[in-house]
Structures are given as structure tokens and as C-alpha cells.
Amino acid sequence: MGFSFVVAPDSFKESASAKEVCQAMERGIRRVYPDAIVHHVPMADGGEGTVEALVDATGGRLLRREVQGPLPDQKVVAQFGILGDGKTAVIEMAEASGLALVEREKRNPLITTTYGTGELLLAALDEGVEEIVIGIGGSATNDGGAGMAQALGAKLLDESGTEIGFGGGQLGRVARIDLDGMNPRLKNVKVRVACDVDNPLTGERGASAVFGPQKGASPDMVAQLDQNLGHYAEIIQRDLGKEVNAVEGAGAAGGLGAGLMAFTNASLEPGVKIVIDTTNLEAVVKDADFVFTGEGGMDFQTKFGKTPYGVAQVGYKYGKPVFAIAGTLGRDYEELYDHGMSAIFSTMLRPSTLDDALKEGAVNIEKTVESIVRMIKALKEN
């Protein structure tokens, strides 16, 4: 009987999807062991590619809806997934409210909204699901999930009883929160938030200070947004009885982490943990001989919850060799050897421009995996 391999990579951003990386890895393995058993488990960590990875891994389906974009006058077509069990939806907030949807010169977190993310949650509810997984990386917003809450039926009212407008710039006006119109179906659905940061809502490590500038915030805007989120958190605590300000992860996606905790029954979890659970990765790793993982770039930050780290932890648990590959290996990537990695390789086979490296990604992955498996064969035969 041949060896059994698990291939569980993340996408190589702008080069190959997680599914395509799995296919390239398998081709490399079969060049050496044509009869090998190869289990594909496309992975993600809650950011870009989470929907596609989980839909592919479970035999689910993709759906598309037109929703509100990040800017007040913008509509976008966003996709979400229903997993193979038919009971779980998976959403990426960036599909509706992501930074990539806003041209650089138009980025302004005073006005960008998560309303479209709320519309995606409603679309998932329309499919009759029992659980929603939502990845909250890559946002263009700093509204604390207020827009999402409005889409779900919450009213955020000012002193005169008028509903506030879109964006983090409006949060300072909130005087009262009315949940009478909130969609009742939310109470019966479990919401799991795939989150890969531990920032609180406000303060020097908060949503506005850390992530605001990349979304177009000037120093003055950062101060205003931080103050507004603090006020918003006080109203949430007073009216909803939930303390969200200091919770780790509350500041993710411009405070969407806090908004999901405040307006749904959400739990914040490491994104890679959710993906590992949903794909049943442990079950296939337990019976495998070798595990392959990887993503476009790896460095010391990979150990803070990125896909290769999560896969390595599962491999280590069951005593399996884990080989990681990446397009680039950055600062202190060697630290990963202390976290379950058996060996780490770059896929770069020659000096190359970035464009060429991205174009040749799948071929380079295949050749790198082939080299590793040839080494395994040589060691096993001697």
C-alpha cells in the first residue's frame, strides 16, 4: 500500500487558490508516488479565500447577491457560500464591505459602512441555515458594525429619535439603540466569527488607531473615530447590557467584531480553528503519513494564527511530519520549527520578477513538492 498524504494549504494570494494549490501539490506527489492516497483539504484563516476554501472542502455551493457596498452610493455583487451540510453559511465581510472595493482616493472611514455585510447575513438566513461563519478580515470600515446592525433591523437613534447615517463619523450621534425591529431569525442561528487579530475596540491598539490609517483616516480622523467608537460602546453597554470595548478581537474589521457580539450571539474565534473544525482536518491528518501546507508568504507572524501554523499544530498533535512551502520566507520564519513544522521551503526556483513569480506559482509549487517527496522516497528506501 502506498503512502497517504494530506495537502492542506491556504491560497497563494494573486497566484493560486487553495484548491489550485492542492491540485499542484498532488501533481508533485504523484510524480514520485503515482499510487499515493492524497486528501485535499483547502484551507483559509478567516480572511480572503475562506468562503471558497470551505465550499470546496465540503462540496457546497456559492451564491451571489447585490448588496450595499462600503461607500454610501455604491452597490456590489458579493458572494457567500452554503456548505455541503446545507445548514452552514460562510461569509467574508470583505465581499460586501472590503477595502479592495474602494479606490484609494475615495477611502474614508467616516462614511464607509458595513450595511452590505448585514445584507449578506440576511441572505444567509433566507437559506434556512442553522450556523453562520463570518470572516472579518480586509474591511474598508470603521463603523463598529453599526451598518450591519441597521441592515438586520436595529435602529440607532440620535437625540431627536432620527436614525443615524452611514459610517464611523456618525457614531458620536447615537443616543439610543432600539432592537424592536431586529430580525427574529438571528436568535436561532449560531454565529462564529473568524478573527485573526486581538485588538480591543478603542485606545492605542484599537480599531481606529491601528487600522484606520490604511482605510484613509488622517490623525484627526483617527481621534474622532476612536472617540465615537468609545461613545458607541457606552450606549451598547447601557442599552444592550453587553461590554464590548475591551474584548480581544472587538476592534477587528473597524469594530465589526464588537458589533457582531453586541447585535448577534456571536463568538470570536481564531479563523484557522474554525476552518480546521469545519473541514474535519484532524480526522484525515490522524490517518496520514505526511502533511503538506503553505501560503504565499511566511514569517514570524505566521505563528499568530495563520493557516500553516494551524495545520502544523494538528500535525504535531498526531505526530505527523508537516512540510510547509511558501513563495517567500520572511523574517524569523525559522521560529516556526518550534511550532510543529518539520521543514520549510521556498517555491522560488530562480531569480524572478513578482509578476513572473505569481504567474509561475502553481508550477513552482508542483516542482517544490516533487523535490520534497523525492527526498522522502530516498530516505525511506535507505
C-alpha positions, 0 to 999 in steps of 0.5 A, a space after each residue: 500500500 502506498 503512502 497517504 498524504 494530506 495537502 492542506 494549504 491556504 491560497 497563494 494570494 494573486 497566484 493560486 487558490 487553495 484548491 489550485 494549490 492542492 491540485 499542484 501539490 498532488 501533481 508533485 506527489 504523484 510524480 514520485 508516488 503515482 499510487 499515493 492516497 492524497 486528501 485535499 483539504 483547502 484551507 483559509 484563516 478567516 480572511 480572503 479565500 475562506 468562503 471558497 476554501 470551505 465550499 470546496 472542502 465540503 462540496 457546497 455551493 456559492 451564491 451571489 447577491 447585490 448588496 450595499 457596498 462600503 461607500 454610501 452610493 455604491 452597490 456590489 455583487 458579493 458572494 457567500 457560500 452554503 456548505 455541503 451540510 446545507 445548514 452552514 453559511 460562510 461569509 467574508 465581510 470583505 465581499 460586501 464591505 472590503 477595502 479592495 472595493 474602494 479606490 484609494 482616493 475615495 477611502 474614508 472611514 467616516 462614511 464607509 459602512 458595513 450595511 452590505 455585510 448585514 445584507 449578506 447575513 440576511 441572505 444567509 438566513 433566507 437559506 434556512 441555515 442553522 450556523 453562520 461563519 463570518 470572516 472579518 478580515 480586509 474591511 474598508 470600515 470603521 463603523 463598529 458594525 453599526 451598518 450591519 446592525 441597521 441592515 438586520 433591523 436595529 435602529 440607532 437613534 440620535 437625540 431627536 429619535 432620527 436614525 443615524 447615517 452611514 459610517 464611523 463619523 456618525 457614531 458620536 450621534 447615537 443616543 439610543 439603540 432600539 432592537 424592536 425591529 431586529 430580525 427574529 431569525 438571528 436568535 436561532 442561528 449560531 454565529 462564529 466569527 473568524 478573527 485573526 487579530 486581538 485588538 480591543 475596540 478603542 485606545 492605542 491598539 484599537 480599531 481606529 488607531 491601528 487600522 484606520 490609517 490604511 482605510 484613509 483616516 488622517 490623525 484627526 480622523 483617527 481621534 474622532 473615530 476612536 472617540 465615537 467608537 468609545 461613545 458607541 460602546 457606552 450606549 451598547 453597554 447601557 442599552 444592550 447590557 453587553 461590554 464590548 470595548 475591551 474584548 480581544 478581537 472587538 476592534 477587528 474589521 473597524 469594530 465589526 467584531 464588537 458589533 457582531 457580539 453586541 447585535 448577534 450571539 456571536 463568538 470570536 474565534 481564531 479563523 484557522 480553528 474554525 476552518 480546521 473544525 469545519 473541514 474535519 482536518 484532524 480526522 484525515 491528518 490522524 490517518 496520514 503519513 505526511 502533511 503538506 501546507 503553505 501560503 504565499 508568504 511566511 514569517 514570524 507572524 505566521 505563528 499568530 494564527 495563520 493557516 500553516 501554523 494551524 495545520 502544523 499544530 494538528 500535525 504535531 498533535 498526531 505526530 505527523 511530519 508537516 512540510 510547509 512551502 511558501 513563495 517567500 520566507 520572511 523574517 524569523 520564519 525559522 521560529 516556526 520549527 518550534 511550532 510543529 513544522 518539520 521543514 520549510 521551503 521556498 517555491 522560488 526556483 530562480 531569480 524572478 520578477 513578482 509578476 513572473 513569480 505569481 504567474 509561475 506559482 502553481 508550477 513552482 509549487 508542483 516542482 517544490 513538492 516533487 523535490 520534497 517527496 523525492 527526498 522522502 522516497 530516498 530516505 525511506 528506501 535507505 
